[in-house]
Amino acid sequence: MTGSLGLSVALFLFGLIVFICVLLNDASSRRGVPMLLAFILFGMVCGNVRSIPIYLDDSGLAERICTVALVFIMFYGGFGTSWKSAKKVAVESGLLATAGVVITALVTGLFCRFVLKWEWAESLLLGAVLSSTDAASVFSILRSNKLGLKNNTAPILEVESGSNDPAAYMLTAVMISIVNGGASGGGVSLMVLAQIGLGTVFGLLIAQGGIAIMRKLSFREATCSTAMPSENCL
């Protein structure tokens, strides 16, 4: 009985959290406040209440949940971005997603080294971690607010924010190896080439396989009539 009561309370709280998130989404669109900021603050409040039955203190489980959520965010970003507009800004977005990430990591590392007085390795590691743009916040701001950006700025930011994670990931992996003392010039070069080569090959194979599967599937288009509506139109 106690277990079923705890489960009911957990389900009720989960539904309440979803309902509050819907309200926050509506409030953010009215006030112009980034929805992600409201979610972060709400998550911090829920995370500090240990009496909630769904309190999560398992860092490994939290990492897996965040990884799955990030997959959906990246899929939504890629699926919602028009390839026709993205193709025009591929060069600019590619430079920002690679060279821009490196420059951001270096600037942040220099700040930590000379202002916070950290060691070089730790400074550059923090710079690598902070070098990528958060795709969820960029998509939320650009698509919820009509900013009226010119010169293809919006598609550049969308494509860049959705494609800069590999560069930041490689920088982070390299810096972690350096901090742990197990990095060498040849090992770092091999790791970077393997990440780029394998990522490109498997990405193309999965994309082509997905296109082939979608072409084999047949989707039935429901035609709705006002005189004789069918159940497919409901």
C-alpha positions as CSV (number, residue, x, y, z in Angstrom):
1,M,0.0,0.0,0.0
2,T,2.8,2.3,0.9
3,G,4.6,1.6,-2.4
4,S,1.5,2.3,-4.5
5,L,0.9,5.6,-2.5
6,G,4.5,6.7,-3.2
7,L,4.1,5.9,-6.9
8,S,0.8,7.9,-7.0
9,V,2.5,10.9,-5.3
10,A,5.4,10.6,-7.7
11,L,3.1,10.5,-10.8
12,F,1.1,13.4,-9.4
13,L,4.2,15.5,-8.9
14,F,5.5,14.6,-12.3
15,G,2.2,15.7,-13.9
16,L,2.3,18.9,-11.8
17,I,5.9,19.6,-13.0
18,V,4.8,19.1,-16.7
19,F,1.8,21.4,-16.1
20,I,4.1,24.1,-14.6
21,C,6.5,23.8,-17.5
22,V,3.6,24.4,-19.9
23,L,2.7,27.5,-17.9
24,L,6.3,28.7,-18.0
25,N,6.4,28.2,-21.8
26,D,3.3,30.4,-22.2
27,A,4.7,33.0,-19.8
28,S,8.1,33.1,-21.6
29,S,6.5,33.6,-25.0
30,R,4.4,36.5,-23.5
31,R,7.3,38.2,-21.6
32,G,10.1,37.5,-24.0
33,V,12.1,35.6,-21.3
34,P,14.1,32.6,-22.7
35,M,12.1,29.5,-21.7
36,L,15.3,27.5,-21.0
37,L,16.2,30.0,-18.2
38,A,12.9,29.5,-16.5
39,F,13.3,25.7,-16.8
40,I,16.8,25.9,-15.3
41,L,15.5,27.9,-12.3
42,F,12.6,25.6,-11.8
43,G,14.8,22.5,-12.0
44,M,17.2,24.1,-9.4
45,V,14.2,24.5,-7.0
46,C,13.0,21.0,-7.5
47,G,16.5,19.6,-7.2
48,N,17.0,21.2,-3.8
49,V,13.8,19.7,-2.3
50,R,14.9,16.4,-1.0
51,S,11.5,15.5,0.3
52,I,10.1,15.0,-3.2
53,P,9.9,11.3,-4.0
54,I,11.4,11.8,-7.4
55,Y,14.5,13.5,-6.1
56,L,17.5,12.4,-8.2
57,D,20.9,12.1,-6.7
58,D,22.4,9.5,-9.1
59,S,24.8,11.4,-11.3
60,G,25.1,8.5,-13.8
61,L,21.3,8.3,-14.3
62,A,21.1,12.1,-14.6
63,E,23.8,12.0,-17.3
64,R,21.9,9.4,-19.3
65,I,18.6,11.3,-19.0
66,C,20.3,14.5,-20.1
67,T,21.9,12.6,-23.0
68,V,18.6,11.3,-24.2
69,A,17.1,14.7,-23.9
70,L,20.0,16.2,-25.9
71,V,19.4,13.7,-28.7
72,F,15.8,14.9,-29.0
73,I,16.8,18.5,-28.8
74,M,19.4,18.0,-31.6
75,F,17.0,16.0,-33.7
76,Y,14.4,18.8,-33.3
77,G,16.9,21.4,-34.3
78,G,18.1,19.5,-37.4
79,F,14.6,18.5,-38.4
80,G,13.2,22.0,-38.0
81,T,16.1,23.7,-39.8
82,S,15.5,24.3,-43.5
83,W,18.3,22.7,-45.6
84,K,17.6,25.2,-48.3
85,S,18.5,28.1,-46.0
86,A,21.2,26.2,-44.1
87,K,23.1,25.4,-47.3
88,K,23.6,29.0,-48.0
89,V,25.4,29.6,-44.7
90,A,27.2,26.3,-44.5
91,V,30.7,27.9,-44.8
92,E,30.0,30.6,-42.1
93,S,28.4,28.1,-39.8
94,G,31.2,25.6,-40.2
95,L,33.9,28.2,-39.4
96,L,32.0,29.3,-36.3
97,A,31.5,25.6,-35.2
98,T,35.2,24.8,-35.5
99,A,37.5,27.9,-35.4
100,G,35.0,29.8,-33.3
101,V,34.9,27.1,-30.7
102,V,38.7,27.0,-30.6
103,I,38.9,30.8,-30.2
104,T,36.2,30.8,-27.5
105,A,38.1,28.0,-25.6
106,L,41.4,30.0,-25.8
107,V,39.8,33.3,-24.7
108,T,38.1,31.6,-21.7
109,G,41.3,29.8,-20.9
110,L,43.3,33.0,-20.9
111,F,40.8,34.6,-18.6
112,C,41.0,31.7,-16.1
113,R,44.8,31.7,-16.3
114,F,45.5,35.4,-15.8
115,V,42.4,36.6,-13.9
116,L,41.6,33.5,-11.8
117,K,45.2,32.4,-11.5
118,W,44.5,28.8,-12.5
119,E,47.0,26.5,-14.1
120,W,47.2,26.3,-17.9
121,A,45.7,22.8,-18.2
122,E,42.7,23.5,-16.0
123,S,42.1,26.9,-17.6
124,L,42.0,25.5,-21.1
125,L,39.9,22.5,-19.9
126,L,37.2,24.9,-18.6
127,G,37.5,26.9,-21.8
128,A,36.9,23.7,-23.8
129,V,33.9,22.8,-21.7
130,L,32.3,26.2,-22.2
131,S,33.2,26.7,-25.8
132,S,30.1,25.2,-27.4
133,T,26.8,27.1,-27.9
134,D,23.8,25.6,-26.2
135,A,21.5,24.5,-29.0
136,A,18.4,24.4,-26.8
137,S,18.7,28.0,-25.7
138,V,19.5,29.2,-29.3
139,F,16.6,27.4,-30.8
140,S,14.3,28.6,-28.0
141,I,15.3,32.3,-28.4
142,L,15.3,32.4,-32.2
143,R,12.0,30.5,-32.7
144,S,10.0,31.9,-29.9
145,N,10.9,35.6,-30.5
146,K,10.6,37.4,-33.8
147,L,14.0,39.1,-33.6
148,G,14.1,40.2,-37.3
149,L,17.7,39.4,-37.8
150,K,19.3,40.3,-41.1
151,N,22.0,38.9,-43.3
152,N,21.0,35.2,-42.7
153,T,22.1,35.6,-39.0
154,A,19.3,33.3,-37.7
155,P,20.1,30.3,-39.9
156,I,23.9,30.8,-39.2
157,L,23.3,30.7,-35.5
158,E,20.9,27.7,-35.7
159,V,23.3,25.6,-37.9
160,E,26.3,26.6,-35.8
161,S,24.7,25.8,-32.4
162,G,23.6,22.4,-33.7
163,S,27.0,21.5,-35.1
164,N,29.6,22.9,-32.7
165,D,29.4,20.0,-30.2
166,P,31.9,17.7,-31.9
167,A,34.6,20.3,-31.9
168,A,34.0,21.1,-28.2
169,Y,33.8,17.4,-27.4
170,M,37.2,16.8,-29.0
171,L,38.8,19.8,-27.3
172,T,37.4,18.5,-23.9
173,A,38.7,15.0,-24.5
174,V,42.1,16.3,-25.5
175,M,42.4,18.6,-22.4
176,I,41.2,15.8,-20.1
177,S,44.0,13.6,-21.5
178,I,46.5,16.5,-20.9
179,V,45.3,17.0,-17.3
180,N,45.6,13.3,-16.6
181,G,49.1,13.3,-18.1
182,G,48.4,10.6,-20.7
183,A,48.4,12.8,-23.8
184,S,51.0,12.7,-26.6
185,G,51.2,14.5,-29.9
186,G,50.6,11.4,-31.9
187,G,47.8,10.1,-29.7
188,V,46.0,13.4,-29.8
189,S,46.3,13.6,-33.6
190,L,45.1,10.0,-34.0
191,M,42.1,10.6,-31.7
192,V,41.1,13.8,-33.6
193,L,41.4,12.1,-37.0
194,A,39.5,9.1,-35.8
195,Q,36.7,11.2,-34.4
196,I,36.3,13.2,-37.6
197,G,36.7,10.3,-40.0
198,L,34.5,7.8,-38.2
199,G,31.9,10.4,-37.4
200,T,31.7,11.5,-41.0
201,V,31.5,7.9,-42.4
202,F,28.9,6.6,-39.9
203,G,26.9,9.8,-40.2
204,L,26.7,9.5,-44.0
205,L,25.9,5.8,-43.8
206,I,23.1,6.3,-41.3
207,A,21.7,9.2,-43.3
208,Q,21.7,7.2,-46.5
209,G,20.2,4.2,-44.7
210,G,17.4,6.4,-43.3
211,I,16.7,8.0,-46.7
212,A,16.4,4.5,-48.2
213,I,14.1,3.2,-45.5
214,M,11.9,6.3,-45.8
215,R,11.6,5.9,-49.5
216,K,10.5,2.3,-49.1
217,L,7.7,3.2,-46.7
218,S,4.4,4.3,-48.1
219,F,2.4,6.9,-46.2
220,R,-1.3,7.1,-46.8
221,E,-2.6,10.6,-47.1
222,A,-6.0,11.1,-45.6
223,T,-8.4,13.3,-47.6
224,C,-10.9,15.1,-45.5
225,S,-14.3,16.1,-46.7
226,T,-16.7,18.4,-45.0
227,A,-19.7,16.6,-46.4
228,M,-18.5,13.1,-45.3
229,P,-15.7,13.3,-42.6
230,S,-13.8,10.2,-41.8
231,E,-12.2,9.1,-38.6
232,N,-8.7,9.9,-40.0
233,C,-9.7,13.6,-40.0
234,L,-10.4,13.7,-36.3
